[in-house]
Amino acid sequence: HLVTGRTALILPSLGRTDKDVQSGKKQQVTVEDSMSMVHLSRGSLTPAGDHLRSEVAIVCGLAQALFGPDHSVPWAEFTADYDRIRDSIARVIPGFEDFNTKVRGPDGFGLPHPPRDERRFVTDTGKANFVVNDLHWLPVPQGKLILQTMRSHDQYNTTIYGLDDRYRGVKGGRRVLFIAAEDIAALGY
């Protein structure tokens, strides 16, 4: 979702596992897995509702409304055929040449990674450069907590494959809050 200051705009969208049909053609999105492999995701589930739109349709629809139908970016064409998006990416991002062809291979394709592939670092020194950043704590008002999400076992990004989280001993559900014992006591829970 998009956070615009104090107000969050949450737009209901299709998940990548949902069937996504645009202009009469089933669409496929691309995803990068944890091994830097890019492959197609072929949604096959019936969407949860008739009014859900794909992320592509939402973003392109907003762009068309803001910039008009004659904008230099072909927003409507991107919505109608996701291959057009990948063709545009292939023209401008190194390593994505022939994107649509490579992503349709049996395992997709691996993203270029100079340190891994060639032991080459694209830095001024030609070596890995390490830096230390200051840690800045977000101030939390007295009696309040910060709500954040985390990845757990059997989960990849927003897709949950099971209701157990063996890392934390949770079984049969994902609607769980983890709160420090000190915070629970301080709040009187």
Accessible surface in RSA format (square Angstrom, percent):
REM  Atomic radii and reference values for relative SASA: ProtOr
REM  Chains: A
REM  Algorithm: Lee & Richards
REM  Probe-radius: 1.40
REM  Slices: 20
REM RES _ NUM      All-atoms   Total-Side   Main-Chain    Non-polar    All polar
REM                ABS   REL    ABS   REL    ABS   REL    ABS   REL    ABS   REL
RES HIS A   1   143.86  78.6  66.75  46.4  77.11 197.3  57.08  58.8  86.78 101.0
RES LEU A   2   100.35  55.9  97.93  70.1   2.42   6.1 100.25  70.4   0.10   0.3
RES VAL A   3   101.12  66.5  70.53  63.8  30.60  73.7  70.53  61.3  30.60  83.0
RES THR A   4    94.58  67.3  69.84  70.8  24.74  59.0  67.20  90.3  27.38  41.4
RES GLY A   5    65.49  80.8   0.00   N/A  65.49  80.8  41.87 114.9  23.62  52.9
RES ARG A   6   247.25 103.8 204.62 104.3  42.63 101.5  85.29 116.6 161.96  98.2
RES THR A   7    94.01  66.9  90.19  91.4   3.83   9.1  61.84  83.1  32.18  48.6
RES ALA A   8    50.89  46.8  26.05  40.2  24.85  56.5  26.05  36.7  24.85  65.8
RES LEU A   9    88.50  49.3  86.69  62.0   1.80   4.5  88.02  61.8   0.48   1.3
RES ILE A  10   124.96  71.1 103.26  76.9  21.70  52.3 103.26  74.4  21.70  58.9
RES LEU A  11    64.21  35.8  48.07  34.4  16.14  40.6  48.07  33.8  16.14  43.4
RES PRO A  12    91.58  66.7  78.24  71.3  13.35  48.5  88.35  72.9   3.23  20.1
RES SER A  13    37.94  32.1  18.76  25.0  19.17  44.2   2.18   4.6  35.75  50.1
RES LEU A  14    19.91  11.1  13.46   9.6   6.45  16.2  13.46   9.5   6.45  17.3
RES GLY A  15    37.94  46.8   0.00   N/A  37.94  46.8  31.87  87.5   6.06  13.6
RES ARG A  16    71.53  30.0  53.16  27.1  18.37  43.7  33.85  46.3  37.67  22.8
RES THR A  17    53.91  38.3  50.70  51.4   3.21   7.7  36.62  49.2  17.29  26.1
RES ASP A  18    22.95  16.1  20.20  20.1   2.75   6.5   0.01   0.0  22.94  22.9
RES LYS A  19    85.63  41.8  81.53  50.0   4.10   9.8  33.45  30.1  52.19  55.6
RES ASP A  20    12.72   8.9  12.10  12.0   0.62   1.5   9.45  22.2   3.27   3.3
RES VAL A  21    82.62  54.4  57.55  52.1  25.07  60.4  57.55  50.0  25.07  68.0
RES GLN A  22    28.82  16.1  26.98  19.7   1.85   4.4   2.25   4.8  26.57  20.2
RES SER A  23    96.61  81.6  43.21  57.7  53.40 123.0  42.54  90.6  54.07  75.8
RES GLY A  24    76.00  93.7   0.00   N/A  76.00  93.7  34.53  94.7  41.47  92.9
RES LYS A  25   100.16  48.9  96.45  59.2   3.72   8.9  79.54  71.6  20.63  22.0
RES LYS A  26    90.64  44.2  75.60  46.4  15.03  35.8  48.80  43.9  41.84  44.6
RES GLN A  27     8.06   4.5   3.10   2.3   4.96  11.8   1.79   3.8   6.26   4.8
RES GLN A  28    39.61  22.2  36.66  26.8   2.95   7.0   5.91  12.6  33.70  25.6
RES VAL A  29    44.96  29.6  42.63  38.6   2.33   5.6  44.35  38.5   0.61   1.7
RES THR A  30    40.78  29.0  18.68  18.9  22.09  52.7   0.92   1.2  39.86  60.3
RES VAL A  31    25.28  16.6  18.31  16.6   6.97  16.8  25.28  22.0   0.00   0.0
RES GLU A  32    84.89  48.7  72.35  54.7  12.54  29.9  20.79  40.2  64.10  52.3
RES ASP A  33    40.75  28.5  36.90  36.7   3.85   9.1  17.90  42.1  22.85  22.8
RES SER A  34    89.58  75.7  55.95  74.7  33.63  77.5  40.57  86.4  49.02  68.7
RES MET A  35   141.35  73.2 129.53  85.7  11.82  28.1 103.83  88.3  37.52  49.7
RES SER A  36    27.54  23.3  27.09  36.2   0.45   1.0   1.79   3.8  25.75  36.1
RES MET A  37    56.43  29.2  56.43  37.3   0.00   0.0  38.28  32.5  18.15  24.0
RES VAL A  38     7.54   5.0   7.54   6.8   0.00   0.0   7.54   6.6   0.00   0.0
RES HIS A  39    59.18  32.3  59.18  41.1   0.00   0.0  45.34  46.7  13.84  16.1
RES LEU A  40    10.57   5.9   1.50   1.1   9.07  22.8   1.50   1.1   9.07  24.4
RES SER A  41    11.45   9.7   5.33   7.1   6.13  14.1   5.14  10.9   6.32   8.8
RES ARG A  42   148.18  62.2 124.15  63.3  24.03  57.2  48.32  66.0  99.86  60.5
RES GLY A  43     4.14   5.1   0.00   N/A   4.14   5.1   1.33   3.6   2.82   6.3
RES SER A  44    77.57  65.5  61.70  82.3  15.87  36.6  33.71  71.8  43.86  61.4
RES LEU A  45   104.35  58.1 102.44  73.3   1.91   4.8 104.35  73.3   0.00   0.0
RES THR A  46   114.16  81.2  93.53  94.8  20.63  49.2  65.39  87.8  48.77  73.7
RES PRO A  47    41.70  30.4  29.98  27.3  11.72  42.6  29.98  24.8  11.72  72.9
RES ALA A  48   103.46  95.1  57.49  88.7  45.97 104.6  69.31  97.6  34.15  90.5
RES GLY A  49    32.69  40.3   0.00   N/A  32.69  40.3  28.71  78.8   3.98   8.9
RES ASP A  50   144.26 101.1 106.88 106.4  37.38  88.4  29.62  69.7 114.64 114.3
RES HIS A  51   169.46  92.6 150.39 104.5  19.07  48.8 108.71 112.0  60.75  70.7
RES LEU A  52    43.89  24.4  28.57  20.4  15.32  38.5  28.57  20.1  15.32  41.2
RES ARG A  53   120.64  50.7 117.05  59.7   3.59   8.5  50.56  69.1  70.08  42.5
RES SER A  54     5.54   4.7   5.15   6.9   0.39   0.9   5.42  11.5   0.12   0.2
RES GLU A  55   118.06  67.8 113.78  86.1   4.28  10.2  35.32  68.3  82.75  67.6
RES VAL A  56    30.05  19.8  25.37  23.0   4.68  11.3  29.91  26.0   0.14   0.4
RES ALA A  57     6.42   5.9   5.73   8.8   0.68   1.6   5.73   8.1   0.68   1.8
RES ILE A  58    20.88  11.9  19.92  14.8   0.96   2.3  20.13  14.5   0.74   2.0
RES VAL A  59    89.53  58.9  88.46  80.1   1.07   2.6  88.67  77.0   0.86   2.3
RES CYS A  60     4.99   3.8   4.99   5.6   0.00   0.0   0.00   0.0   4.99   5.4
RES GLY A  61    22.92  28.3   0.00   N/A  22.92  28.3  16.77  46.0   6.15  13.8
RES LEU A  62    78.15  43.5  75.66  54.1   2.49   6.3  76.53  53.7   1.62   4.4
RES ALA A  63     7.83   7.2   5.79   8.9   2.04   4.6   7.56  10.7   0.26   0.7
RES GLN A  64    58.45  32.7  53.82  39.3   4.64  11.0  13.85  29.5  44.61  33.8
RES ALA A  65    89.00  81.8  47.11  72.7  41.89  95.3  60.05  84.6  28.95  76.7
RES LEU A  66   139.59  77.7 107.75  77.1  31.84  80.0 109.69  77.0  29.90  80.5
RES PHE A  67   114.10  57.1  86.09  53.3  28.01  72.9  92.81  56.3  21.29  60.9
RES GLY A  68    21.76  26.8   0.00   N/A  21.76  26.8  20.13  55.3   1.62   3.6
RES PRO A  69   120.11  87.5  91.29  83.2  28.82 104.8  92.91  76.7  27.19 169.0
RES ASP A  70   140.51  98.4 108.50 108.0  32.01  75.7  43.47 102.3  97.04  96.8
RES HIS A  71    64.95  35.5  45.65  31.7  19.31  49.4  33.31  34.3  31.64  36.8
RES SER A  72   107.08  90.5  67.77  90.4  39.31  90.6  57.90 123.3  49.18  68.9
RES VAL A  73    48.16  31.7  44.74  40.5   3.42   8.2  45.76  39.8   2.40   6.5
RES PRO A  74    44.31  32.3  33.03  30.1  11.28  41.0  44.31  36.6   0.00   0.0
RES TRP A  75    47.11  18.9  44.80  21.7   2.31   5.4  44.80  23.9   2.31   3.8
RES ALA A  76    55.91  51.4  48.46  74.8   7.45  17.0  50.60  71.3   5.31  14.1
RES GLU A  77    77.65  44.6  74.12  56.1   3.54   8.4  32.95  63.7  44.70  36.5
RES PHE A  78    21.67  10.8  21.67  13.4   0.00   0.0  21.67  13.1   0.00   0.0
RES THR A  79    26.39  18.8  26.39  26.8   0.00   0.0  24.98  33.6   1.41   2.1
RES ALA A  80    32.89  30.2  28.73  44.3   4.16   9.5  30.06  42.3   2.83   7.5
RES ASP A  81    39.06  27.4  39.06  38.9   0.00   0.0  12.60  29.6  26.46  26.4
RES TYR A  82     3.90   1.8   3.75   2.1   0.15   0.4   3.75   2.8   0.15   0.2
RES ASP A  83    29.32  20.5  28.97  28.8   0.36   0.8  10.41  24.5  18.91  18.9
RES ARG A  84    92.99  39.0  92.50  47.2   0.49   1.2  26.96  36.8  66.04  40.0
RES ILE A  85    41.43  23.6  41.43  30.9   0.00   0.0  41.43  29.8   0.00   0.0
RES ARG A  86     9.66   4.1   9.66   4.9   0.00   0.0   2.24   3.1   7.42   4.5
RES ASP A  87    59.72  41.8  56.93  56.7   2.78   6.6  14.15  33.3  45.57  45.4
RES SER A  88    29.15  24.6  26.89  35.9   2.26   5.2  21.16  45.1   7.98  11.2
RES ILE A  89    50.09  28.5  49.19  36.6   0.90   2.2  50.00  36.0   0.08   0.2
RES ALA A  90    22.14  20.4  12.57  19.4   9.57  21.8  12.90  18.2   9.24  24.5
RES ARG A  91   175.91  73.9 138.69  70.7  37.22  88.6  72.86  99.6 103.05  62.5
RES VAL A  92   114.44  75.3  84.86  76.8  29.58  71.3  92.38  80.3  22.06  59.8
RES ILE A  93    78.56  44.7  76.09  56.7   2.47   5.9  77.21  55.6   1.34   3.6
RES PRO A  94   105.97  77.2  96.46  87.9   9.51  34.6  98.73  81.5   7.24  45.0
RES GLY A  95    15.74  19.4   0.00   N/A  15.74  19.4  10.81  29.7   4.93  11.1
RES PHE A  96    33.04  16.5  33.04  20.5   0.00   0.0  33.04  20.0   0.00   0.0
RES GLU A  97    91.68  52.6  89.75  67.9   1.93   4.6  55.87 108.1  35.81  29.2
RES ASP A  98   101.08  70.8  86.66  86.3  14.42  34.1  16.96  39.9  84.12  83.9
RES PHE A  99     4.83   2.4   4.02   2.5   0.81   2.1   4.02   2.4   0.81   2.3
RES ASN A 100    24.50  16.9  22.26  21.5   2.24   5.4  20.13  48.5   4.37   4.2
RES THR A 101   104.44  74.3  92.05  93.3  12.39  29.5  65.68  88.2  38.76  58.6
RES LYS A 102    69.64  34.0  61.02  37.4   8.62  20.5  48.77  43.9  20.87  22.2
RES VAL A 103     2.24   1.5   0.00   0.0   2.24   5.4   0.00   0.0   2.24   6.1
RES ARG A 104   105.41  44.3  80.08  40.8  25.32  60.3  51.69  70.6  53.72  32.6
RES GLY A 105    27.98  34.5   0.00   N/A  27.98  34.5  20.93  57.4   7.05  15.8
RES PRO A 106   145.42 106.0 103.74  94.6  41.67 151.5 117.62  97.1  27.79 172.7
RES ASP A 107   108.21  75.8  97.35  96.9  10.86  25.7  28.84  67.9  79.36  79.2
RES GLY A 108    16.48  20.3   0.00   N/A  16.48  20.3   0.00   0.0  16.48  36.9
RES PHE A 109    18.13   9.1  14.02   8.7   4.11  10.7  18.13  11.0   0.00   0.0
RES GLY A 110    36.32  44.8   0.00   N/A  36.32  44.8  12.96  35.6  23.36  52.3
RES LEU A 111    32.59  18.2  31.84  22.8   0.75   1.9  31.84  22.4   0.75   2.0
RES PRO A 112    72.40  52.8  51.53  47.0  20.87  75.9  56.67  46.8  15.73  97.8
RES HIS A 113    76.08  41.6  74.66  51.9   1.42   3.6  45.07  46.5  31.01  36.1
RES PRO A 114    34.26  25.0  33.58  30.6   0.68   2.5  34.01  28.1   0.24   1.5
RES PRO A 115    39.35  28.7  37.74  34.4   1.61   5.8  38.48  31.8   0.87   5.4
RES ARG A 116   115.58  48.5  94.09  48.0  21.49  51.2  67.53  92.3  48.05  29.1
RES ASP A 117    79.83  55.9  42.57  42.4  37.26  88.1  25.17  59.2  54.67  54.5
RES GLU A 118   102.09  58.6  73.70  55.8  28.39  67.6  40.99  79.3  61.10  49.9
RES ARG A 119   197.46  82.9 176.45  89.9  21.01  50.0  68.41  93.5 129.06  78.2
RES ARG A 120   112.79  47.4 109.15  55.6   3.64   8.7  58.82  80.4  53.97  32.7
RES PHE A 121    68.13  34.1  62.02  38.4   6.10  15.9  62.72  38.0   5.41  15.5
RES VAL A 122   116.76  76.8  84.97  76.9  31.79  76.6  90.47  78.6  26.29  71.3
RES THR A 123    55.36  39.4  28.66  29.1  26.70  63.6  39.59  53.2  15.77  23.8
RES ASP A 124   158.97 111.4 116.73 116.2  42.25  99.9  38.80  91.3 120.18 119.9
RES THR A 125    87.69  62.4  57.91  58.7  29.77  71.0  67.03  90.0  20.66  31.2
RES GLY A 126    43.62  53.8   0.00   N/A  43.62  53.8  25.02  68.7  18.60  41.7
RES LYS A 127   145.22  70.8 143.74  88.2   1.48   3.5  88.38  79.6  56.84  60.5
RES ALA A 128    42.03  38.6  23.61  36.4  18.42  41.9  25.77  36.3  16.26  43.1
RES ASN A 129    86.03  59.3  55.24  53.4  30.79  74.1  29.06  69.9  56.97  55.1
RES PHE A 130   188.66  94.4 156.64  97.0  32.03  83.3 159.29  96.6  29.37  84.1
RES VAL A 131   118.42  77.9  89.03  80.6  29.39  70.8  94.79  82.4  23.63  64.1
RES VAL A 132   148.23  97.5 116.49 105.5  31.74  76.5 119.59 103.9  28.64  77.7
RES ASN A 133   122.56  84.5  98.69  95.4  23.86  57.5  30.02  72.3  92.53  89.4
RES ASP A 134   118.61  83.1  95.27  94.8  23.34  55.2  19.64  46.2  98.97  98.7
RES LEU A 135   133.58  74.4 107.29  76.8  26.29  66.1 109.19  76.7  24.39  65.6
RES HIS A 136   155.12  84.8 128.03  89.0  27.09  69.3  92.38  95.2  62.73  73.0
RES TRP A 137   204.45  82.0 181.48  87.8  22.97  53.9 162.81  86.8  41.64  67.6
RES LEU A 138   122.69  68.3 106.98  76.5  15.71  39.5 110.11  77.3  12.58  33.9
RES PRO A 139   114.69  83.6  92.76  84.6  21.92  79.7 103.56  85.5  11.13  69.2
RES VAL A 140    65.13  42.9  35.50  32.1  29.63  71.4  36.50  31.7  28.63  77.7
RES PRO A 141    91.14  66.4  76.76  70.0  14.38  52.3  88.87  73.4   2.27  14.1
RES GLN A 142   178.54  99.8 149.35 109.2  29.18  69.5  67.42 143.5 111.12  84.3
RES GLY A 143    45.71  56.4   0.00   N/A  45.71  56.4  21.35  58.6  24.36  54.6
RES LYS A 144   131.41  64.1 120.52  74.0  10.88  25.9  66.73  60.1  64.68  68.9
RES LEU A 145    82.65  46.0  52.52  37.6  30.14  75.8  53.85  37.8  28.80  77.5
RES ILE A 146    87.33  49.7  59.83  44.6  27.50  66.3  63.27  45.6  24.05  65.3
RES LEU A 147   150.08  83.6 120.86  86.5  29.22  73.5 123.64  86.8  26.45  71.2
RES GLN A 148   144.22  80.6 118.23  86.4  25.98  61.9  40.35  85.9 103.87  78.8
RES THR A 149   132.95  94.6 108.71 110.2  24.24  57.8  80.77 108.5  52.18  78.9
RES MET A 150    87.77  45.5  63.51  42.0  24.26  57.8  48.66  41.4  39.11  51.8
RES ARG A 151   125.59  52.7 108.31  55.2  17.28  41.2  50.23  68.7  75.36  45.7
RES SER A 152    13.15  11.1   8.54  11.4   4.62  10.6   6.31  13.4   6.85   9.6
RES HIS A 153    42.25  23.1  40.16  27.9   2.09   5.4  26.96  27.8  15.29  17.8
RES ASP A 154    62.44  43.7  48.94  48.7  13.50  31.9   7.45  17.5  55.00  54.8
RES GLN A 155    41.52  23.2  26.87  19.6  14.66  34.9   0.42   0.9  41.10  31.2
RES TYR A 156    46.66  21.8  46.66  26.5   0.00   0.0  37.98  28.5   8.67  10.7
RES ASN A 157    77.92  53.7  65.03  62.8  12.89  31.0  25.90  62.3  52.02  50.3
RES THR A 158   134.24  95.5 107.41 108.9  26.83  64.0  84.07 112.9  50.17  75.8
RES THR A 159    22.32  15.9  17.58  17.8   4.74  11.3  16.48  22.1   5.83   8.8
RES ILE A 160    83.57  47.6  55.47  41.3  28.09  67.7  55.47  39.9  28.09  76.2
RES TYR A 161   133.74  62.4  97.69  55.6  36.04  93.8  85.50  64.3  48.23  59.5
RES GLY A 162    20.62  25.4   0.00   N/A  20.62  25.4  20.20  55.4   0.42   0.9
RES LEU A 163   102.91  57.3  96.52  69.1   6.39  16.1  96.52  67.8   6.39  17.2
RES ASP A 164    64.72  45.3  64.17  63.9   0.56   1.3  18.32  43.1  46.41  46.3
RES ASP A 165     4.76   3.3   4.76   4.7   0.00   0.0   2.32   5.5   2.44   2.4
RES ARG A 166   164.02  68.9 140.10  71.4  23.93  57.0  49.52  67.7 114.50  69.4
RES TYR A 167   139.71  65.2 103.14  58.7  36.57  95.2  75.65  56.8  64.06  79.0
RES ARG A 168    94.53  39.7  63.58  32.4  30.95  73.7  31.49  43.0  63.04  38.2
RES GLY A 169    59.76  73.7   0.00   N/A  59.76  73.7  31.17  85.5  28.59  64.0
RES VAL A 170    24.57  16.2  19.92  18.0   4.65  11.2  24.24  21.1   0.33   0.9
RES LYS A 171   160.21  78.2 131.07  80.4  29.13  69.4  97.23  87.5  62.98  67.1
RES GLY A 172    56.79  70.0   0.00   N/A  56.79  70.0  29.82  81.8  26.98  60.4
RES GLY A 173    21.66  26.7   0.00   N/A  21.66  26.7  21.66  59.4   0.00   0.0
RES ARG A 174    53.20  22.3  27.56  14.1  25.63  61.0  28.32  38.7  24.87  15.1
RES ARG A 175   244.45 102.6 206.95 105.5  37.50  89.3  88.19 120.5 156.26  94.7
RES VAL A 176    64.34  42.3  38.43  34.8  25.91  62.4  42.98  37.3  21.36  57.9
RES LEU A 177   129.16  71.9 104.07  74.5  25.09  63.1 105.26  73.9  23.90  64.3
RES PHE A 178   111.75  55.9  77.64  48.1  34.11  88.8  81.24  49.3  30.51  87.3
RES ILE A 179    60.28  34.3  35.76  26.6  24.52  59.1  40.50  29.2  19.79  53.7
RES ALA A 180    53.76  49.4  34.13  52.7  19.64  44.7  46.07  64.9   7.70  20.4
RES ALA A 181    75.95  69.8  62.93  97.1  13.02  29.6  65.94  92.9  10.00  26.5
RES GLU A 182   131.18  75.3 121.58  92.0   9.60  22.8  71.04 137.4  60.13  49.1
RES ASP A 183    56.22  39.4  55.70  55.4   0.52   1.2   1.01   2.4  55.21  55.1
RES ILE A 184    62.76  35.7  62.76  46.8   0.00   0.0  62.76  45.2   0.00   0.0
RES ALA A 185    76.58  70.4  52.06  80.3  24.51  55.8  60.29  84.9  16.28  43.1
RES ALA A 186    85.50  78.6  42.62  65.8  42.88  97.5  55.13  77.6  30.37  80.5
RES LEU A 187    51.56  28.7  25.91  18.5  25.65  64.5  30.45  21.4  21.11  56.8
RES GLY A 188    66.93  82.5   0.00   N/A  66.93  82.5  34.36  94.3  32.57  72.9
RES TYR A 189   178.16  83.2 125.98  71.7  52.18 135.8 112.32  84.4  65.84  81.2
END  Absolute sums over single chains surface
CHAIN  1 A    14717.8      11347.7       3370.1       8818.3       5899.5
END  Absolute sums over all chains
TOTAL         14717.8      11347.7       3370.1       8818.3       5899.5
